[in-house]
Every structure is written in structure tokens, then in C-alpha cells.
Amino acid sequence: MPVTRSTASTRPSVNTGRRILLLSAYDAYSHQQWRDTLCDMFPDDQWTCLSLPPRHFAWRVRGNSLTWAFNHRQTLTDNYDLLVVTSLTDLSSLRGLVPALARLPTLVYFHENQFVYPARPTRATTPAADATQRSNQINAQITSLYTALCADHIAFNSDWNRRSFFDGLESLLSKLPDHVPPDLPQSLRSKSSVLPVPLPDQLFAGSFHNNSDTRRRHNVADDLQLAWNHRHEYDKGPELLLAIVRQLVGQGFPFRMHLLGQRFRGEPDEFPQIRSLLAAHYAHHNMTPGLDAWLPSRDEYEGVLSNSDIVLSTALHDFQGLSVLEAMARGCVPLAPAALAYPEYINPECLYSVAGLTVAEQAVSACEKITTWHRQWQNPRTCRPDIDIRRFSAGAMHEAWKTRMEGIMTGA
């Protein structure tokens, strides 16, 4: 089997529904969740899914059309009613290599865009390496542009994603030397919408509202429990997380932090420091340590979230913030930057300041809210912030997704 394995699955229908081909070119964990939930939302349709593993990013973005066109041609040409692809799919090349795909009504879905990813921490590199990195970035941006132009409709998982894509696209086009077609951004805007990734309905089981009797109440005897449930990578803000942990430990009140995010062979240098600080903190307070593990079991993961007080984000980019939304669905109070997609669904009282501030100043802003909540919640009469995000559930979003897919197929 080749290194760039492509996984294929078919979700047969009970009734005679639509035949839908879904292509996920860089099948990161959140992309897997999206396609699984989407298939489950429409069980009467017959879904065929092709996906490629989330590694070798530059090759994956440029090579997915070759991989699929020459390894899965029979699957690609099996008489579908609708094509759904992620924005990292090289759709223009794929349509050229497999002309049958050009006849299919097509939805391109943007989980992210390649214009606003934060730069990696500065490392000693050669001019040639810097040029290669920049070339790969522009290639991914151009590929997403060509793919969007091939679509009948493009959907973004948040308004922040949509706005930053078009801002970045206009900036890129302004730098090209000549013969740039006029009005490209406007033509794409006219066929775009915001359509968030749905959350599985079971996440909301038990009606976890922050002020309901089913929610674990914080009292004087409780240790404040914080969950940080993001990938252990530079773009999720480990420098800020370290600054927050250092400040909380220095304040001396008991808290537990659960580090639940997915981790990889190499992780940012801040995490060993975070673990060292937390270990000394737990020993000083004679506390049971917080959980530090990637939990492949959804039941166990959701159980930890259900017993946590706060879900913390320190992200430098988040185009929707699925990990925060998952925790909120299980009753956590969110604490996130006042930036990115977060203000679209999180109350201002649960956002900390980041614009124009140093990392140390951002940590102060976040910790002020944590310590204030800790003090307030010791009073059993104090209500926690209650943010209803059930509009993101699969059940609530079913009609929007149905209307969009049917509109693409009928040309409405």
C-alpha cells in the first residue's frame, strides 16, 4: 500500500436517497468529525468518502488530485448526485484528470483558510528553506482559490473564516504582477455562505446548562477545574498557556488543569515547563493531579469535560473552535481570546483581551477572570455565565445543511 494511503468508505442508504461523494484531502481530526456527523445527519443518502491522512502537508495539498485520479478512478466516476470536497482538495486538477467530476454539482467546504495561519516560532533557517516555506504557503492559497472557483457554492464554518479568506485573497491578488481577472473576490462572495460544523446531538445529552441542578456546582470545598483541550502545537498558544499556568500557580489557590489535547511526536518546548509547574503545584496542595492525556474514548473525554468548570483557549487561530464548543455543550464556562471566531458565539464576559497586548498582559487578562469566577462561585447563590449553543447541534443544523445541498443540486 502506498505511503499516501487513501481511505474509502461507503455509507449505504436504507431508502433510495441521493448519492454523494465526499473528498477530504487532509483528514485532520476535526475534518473526520465533520464528515462523520454529516453522514449521520443524512442516513437516507448513500455517502462515499475518500480521505487522505493529515501529514506531509505541502505534498498532500498539491498531490491529492494525482492520488485520487489514478488510484480511485472507478470510485470517482460512479454516477453521483453531489460532490462535497474540503478546500484543500485540488479540485481544478482533479476535474481535468477525471472529467466526469466536472458535471457534478459541487460544494466546497472551508474548515480553515491558508491566509491567516500564525507564523511558526522563529528558528534558524536558510534563505532557501524560507523561500520553500513561502512557496508552499502561496501554493496552498492558490490551490484553494482554484478549488473555490470550481464550486457551485462555497461554505465557511464561521464568519471569521469567511472574512479572513476574502481579506487574504484580495491582498494576494493585489501583489500579482499582471493579467489578474477582475472581480474574482466578488464573484466568490456571491456564492458563499457561513455553515458551521454541526456538533453530534449526543454531546447535548442531559441538557448541561451551567445553572441547572444537573451541573456540578462549585463550592468552597471544590478545586477549580480547567480543561485545555487543544492540539499540542504552536498555533494553539502554548506560550500563553504557560504564562497563565505560571500566574495561577503564583496566586496560590487550588486548581486542577486537564491537558486533553491531541499530541504528536514533537511538541512545543512550553509543555515540559507547564507540566513541571503543575506537578509542583499539586504536590504543594496535596492534590490529585489533573489529567494529562489524549483520550480516544469519547465517553471518557466527555466525562472529564462534564466535571470541569472552565474550558480555556489560548489559540492563535481557531476558525470555529470545535474543542471549545464541545466543552460548552458539556457545561463548561468558556474562557477564550476576544478574537478569531470566538466572539460569534461567546458572551463578552467570557472573553479576555488580546489585541495589542503582550503575552504577559494577555495572561493577566485571562487570570483576572479565572480568579474572579473562583471567588464568585464559592457563593452558591451566584449564577455562572449560561451560553446556549444548541443551535450548533446536528439536529438544529439539519435544515440549513439540507437546504444548502438541495439548492446546489437544483441550481437554486
Residue, then its C-alpha position, 0 to 999 in steps of 0.5 A: m500500500p502506498v505511503t499516501r494511503s487513501t481511505a474509502s468508505t461507503r455509507p449505504s442508504v436504507n431508502t433510495g436517497r441521493r448519492i454523494l461523494l465526499l473528498s477530504a484531502y487532509d483528514a485532520y481530526s476535526h475534518q473526520q468529525w465533520r464528515d462523520t456527523l454529516c453522514d449521520m445527519f443524512p442516513d437516507d443518502q448513500w455517502t462515499c468518502l475518500s480521505l487522505p491522512p493529515r501529514h506531509f502537508a505541502w505534498r498532500v495539498r498539491g498531490n491529492s488530485l494525482t492520488w485520487a485520479f489514478n488510484h480511485r478512478q472507478t470510485l470517482t466516476d460512479n454516477y453521483d448526485l453531489l460532490v462535497v470536497t474540503s478546500l484543500t482538495d485540488l479540485s481544478s486538477l482533479r476535474g481535468l484528470v477525471p472529467a466526469l467530476a466536472r458535471l457534478p454539482t459541487l460544494v466546497y467546504f472551508h474548515e480553515n483558510q491558508f491566509v491567516y495561519p500564525a507564523r511558526p516560532t522563529r528558528a534558524t533557517t536558510p534563505a532557501a528553506d524560507a523561500t520553500q516555506r513561502s512557496n508552499q504557503i502561496n501554493a496552498q492559497i492558490t490551490s484553494l482559490y482554484t478549488a473555490l472557483c470550481a464550486d457551485h457554492i462555497a461554505f465557511n464554518s464561521d464568519w471569521n473564516r469567511r472574512s479572513f479568506f476574502d481579506g487574504l485573497e484580495s491582498l494576494l491578488s493585489k501583489l500579482p504582477d499582471h493579467v489578474p481577472p477582475d472581480l474574482p473576490q466578488s464573484l466568490r462572495s456571491k456564492s458563499s455562505v457561513l455553515p458551521v460544523p454541526l456538533p453530534d446531538q449526543l454531546f447535548a445529552g442531559s441538557f448541561h446548562n451551567n445553572s441547572d441542578t444537573r451541573r456540578r456546582h462549585n463550592v468552597a470545598d471544590d478545586l477549580q477545574l480547567a480543561w485545555n483541550h487543544r492540539h499540542e502545537y504552536d498555533k494553539g498558544p502554548e506560550l500563553l498557556l504557560a504564562i497563565v499556568r505560571q500566574l495561577v500557580g503564583q496566586g496560590f489557590p487550588f486548581r486542577m488543569h486537564l491537558l486533553g489535547q491531541r499530541f504528536r511526536g514533537e511538541p512545543d518546548e512550553f509543555p515540559q515547563i507547564r507540566s513541571l509547574l503543575a506537578a509542583h503545584y499539586a504536590h504543594h496542595n496535596m492534590t490529585p493531579g489533573l489529567d494529562a492525556w489524549l483520550p480516544s474514548r469519547d465517553e471518557y473525554e466527555g466525562v472529564l469535560s462534564n466535571s470541569d468548570i472552565v474550558l480555556s483557549t489560548a489559540l492563535h487561530d481557531f476558525q470555529g473552535l470545535s474543542v471549545l464548543e464541545a466543552m460548552a455543550r458539556g457545561c463548561v464556562p468558556l474562557a477564550p481570546a476576544a478574537l478569531a471566531y470566538p466572539e460569534y458565539i461567546n458572551p463578552e464576559c467570557l472573553y479576555s483581551v488580546a489585541g495589542l497586548t503582550v503575552a504577559e498582559q494577555a495572561v493577566s487578562a485571562c487570570e483576572k477572570i479565572t480568579t474572579w469566577h473562583r471567588q464568585w462561585q464559592n457563593p452558591r447563590t451566584c449564577r455562572p455565565d449560561i451560553d446556549i449553543r444548541r443551535f450548533s447541534a446536528g439536529a438544529m443544523h439539519e435544515a440549513w445543511k439540507t437546504r444548502m445541498e438541495g439548492i446546489m443540486t437544483g441550481a437554486 
